[in-house]
C-alpha cells in the first residue's frame, strides 16, 4: 500500500443536515492536522474484506451483508465539503447459464481441462469446511494477500485479522458455492467465495439476532435463491492460465443443480479489469456503484 500521510475514516452516520456533517468532519480534519497529516480519505475498511465505499447509485437495489448502504445525501454532503472521488467500485448482476446451455458446457469443460493439465486439486471435494480452515487457512490468506496486494489501499490480512475474517464469513459459507484449488505442492493457488444473499432476511427481522431469524437464516443458507460473489483470487504467477475457470466450473455446476441463475457480484474496483473480464461471456448488468472520497489540506 502506498505510504501516504492520510487519516482513514471507515464509517459515519448523520442526519440529512449539511451543518451536522460539517461539524462531524471538522473534528476529524482537526485531528488529522494536529497529527501532521496531509488529508482525509474514506470510507475504507480495516482490511479489504471490510465494508468500503459509499453507495453512489443503485439505492433501490437490495442491500447485502458485506456492503454499506447509505442515502444519496451522504455523497452530496461530502462533495459540498470539498471531498473528491478517490477509488470507484462497480457491482453487477450476473446470469449464470443452466446445464446444457453453450456457456455452461464451455466453462465446465475448460475447468476440467485446466485442473487435469496443471494437476490441481479441489479441496471442497475432499474436506469439510472445518478441515479446510484448519489445514489450509494460512495458505488461503497467503493467496489472497498476493492476489490483492496491488489494488487500491490494500491492507494485508495477517495474525489476528485472519481469525476475525473467518469468524465473520466461514459460518455463512455453503460449500457448494465455494472453491479452493491447491497445486502439487499443496499450496492454495486460487479460490472463489460465494455466499447466499440473505440481506432480505436481515431486513425482515430488523437486524435482530432472534431465534426466528436464526432458524430462517439456517434454512436459507442450505437452499438460497440468490448468491453473492464475494472474493476471487489467483496467485499472480498463475494468472492467464485458466485457474479461475477451475473454480468457476465447480460452482457453476452446483448453481445449475440448485436451479440458481442470479448471482450478484460484490464491489469490484473499476481498476480491477482482470476480475471484471471474467464475466464478459455471460449476461450481466451493472446495478450499483460506490466510491471513496479524499480531501487534501
N, C-alpha and C positions, 0 to 999 in steps of 0.2 A: 504494500500500500504506500502511495506517495506520502512523504513526510511533510505535512503542512501544518502551520500553526493556526488551527481552527478549533472551535468548540463545536462538538456534535450534539444536536438535540435529537431525541428519539421519538417522543410523543408529547402532544399537548392537547388541551381541551379548553374550549372557550365558547361563550355565547356569541351571537351574531351582533357584536358591537365592536367596531374597529378601535375604539378608545381602550376597551378592556384588553384587546390583543396587543395594542401598543404598549400598555403598561406591563404586560407579561414579558414581552420581548425586550423592553427597556432594561429590565433587571438582568436578563440573560446577556444582553450586549454589554451591560456594565460589568458583569462578572468576567466576560471574555477580555475586555480591555484592561481590567485590573490585573489580569493574569498574563498580559503580554501577547494576547492572541491577535490574529490579523482579520478574523471574521468568524461567521457562524454558518453552519450548514446542517441540513436535515430535512425531514426525519430519516435518520439512519438507525439501524438496529445495533445491538451489541455485537452481532456477527451476521453473516449473510443468510442464516436460517431464520432470523428475526424479522419482524414486520418493518417494512421500509417504504418510503414514498407516500405522498398524499394522492388520493384519487382525484383525477382531473377530468375524467369523462366516464360514462357508464354508471351513473348514480342510480339508475333504475334496475340495474342487474343485481342478481343475488350476490350477497356477500359471501366470504369464505372464512374459514377458521384461521388461515395463515396470513391474512392481509388486513390493512387498516381501512375502515370505512369512515368517510367524513363528508360533510355537506359542502357545496360549492363555495360558500363564503370563506372557508379556511384559505383557499387559494387566493381569493380576491383580497383578503386582508394582507397576506404576505406580499403580494405584488404591490399593493398600495404603500407598504412599508419599505419598498426598495429591494426586495428579495427577487433574485432571478433564477431561471431554470438551471439546474446543475446536471443531473442524470435523469433519464427517462426510461420507463418500462411500458411494455405492451402485454395485455392479457388477451387471449383468444379462445374461441370455442372451436374445437376440432372434432370433425365427424370421422370416427374410425369405421372402416369397411366391415361388412358382415362376411362370414365364411362363404367362399365361392366367388366373391367379387374380385376383379383384377388386382387391385392394390393389396388386398388381403393375401392372395397367393404370392404376390411379388415379395412382400416383406417376410412372410413365413419361410419361403424358400431361401431368401438371401440370409436370414438369420441362421438357419440350419447350416448353410454352406460356410458362413463365417466361423461359427463355433467349431465345426469339424476341421476347417483349414488351419485355424490357429490353436486348436486343442484347448478350447475354453470350456470351463465347467460352470453350470448354473447352480449356485448354492441353494436357491429356493426349491430346487427339486430333490435336494439331498438332506437338508437340515430344517429344523424348526427355527422360528424367529429367535428364540432364546439361545439356541446353539450358534446361530449366525452372529448375533451380537457378542456373545462371549468369546468366540474364536476369531472373528474377523472384524470386530469393532474398530480396532486401531488401523487396520489396513483400509477399511471403508473410509475413515476420515482422512487418511493419507491421500487416497484417490480424490476425495472431494477437495482437499486443500490444493492439490496440484492442478486440478481441472479449473478451479475458480480463481487462482492466485492473481491473474492479470486483469480481472474485471474491476469495475469502479469501486473504490473504497473497500476492497476486500479485507476481511479480518479473519485470520486463521482460527480454525476451531481446534482447541487443544485442551489438555488437562481436564479440569472440572467441567468446562463447557461441553465436552463430549457427552458426559453423563446427562447434563441438562437437556441437550437436544434429543437424546434417546428417550428420556423420561417424558418429553413433550410429545413426541411423534410415534414412538415404537408401538405403543398400545393401540394406536389408531390404524396401524397397517394391516390390511388384508393381504396375505402373502400371495394371493393370486394376481395382485396388481403391483408386485414388487419383483425386481430382478437384480441379481448381483452376479457378475461374472468374474472368475479368477482364472489366471493363466497356469502354465505348467509348474511355475514356482510357488503356486498357492497364494499369489498376490492379487488383491482386488484391482481389476483394470477398468471396469465400467459398471455403472448401476443406473437404474431408473427407479424413482419412488413416486408412486401414485397413491392417493388417499381417497376414500369415499367422501363425497361432498356433503357434509352434514350441517352446513350453515343454517338451513331451514329449520332443522331440529333445535338448534341452539336458540334461534329466534322464537320458535314456538313456545319454548319453555322459559323465555326471558333470561337466558344465560344462567339459570339456577341449576345447581347440581342436585336435583331431586331424584328420588327413586324412579318415578315415571320417565324422567329424562334418561337415566342410565339404562333402563330396560329398552326404551325405544332406540337409543343410540347403539346398544349392543346388537339388536336385531338388524338395524340398518347397516352396520359395518360388515355384516355377513352377506347381505344382499342389497347393495346400493343400486341406484339407477343413474347416478351421475358420478363421474370420477374426476378428481383434481390432479393434474400433473404437477408434482411438487419440485422434483430435482432430476436433472440429467447430468451425468458426469462420465467423462472418458479421460484417462490419463493422457496428457499431451503427446507423448511419444507414440500413441496408438490411434491418433486422430486420422480420419480419412481411410481407415482400414475396414470400416463396416462394423466395428464392435457395437455401436449403438443399435444396429439392426438386430444383433443377437439378443439384446434386451427387449427391443420393441416386439419382436416376433412372439416371444413368450407371452407378454402382456396382451398383445393383440388377439392371440388365441383364447385367452381367458375372458377378454372383453366380449368376444363373439359368443363364447359358451354361455355367458351370463346375460346375453342379449343387451349389452350396454354399448350404445353408439356415441353418446355425448361425453366428451372429455373437455374439461375446462383447464387451460394452462394457467399456472400461477405467473406472477410478473416475470417477464424476460427482458433484460436490458436491451434497449434499442441497438446498442453496440455489439450485442452477442449474436451476431449473424449466423454463427455456426449452429447454435441450438434452434434458432428460428427457421433455418433452412431444412431442418429435419422433417417439417410438415408440408413442404412445397407440393408433394404429390397427393396430399389429402385435402379434402374440402375443409376450409376453415374461414373464420371471420374474426376480425378484431372486435372485442367487446368493451374493453376498458383501457384507459391509460392512467399512469401515475408518474409522479416525479418528485425529486428532491429539490431544495432551494438553497441558494447561497447568497450571503451578503458580506462583502469585504469592507473594512473600515478605511 
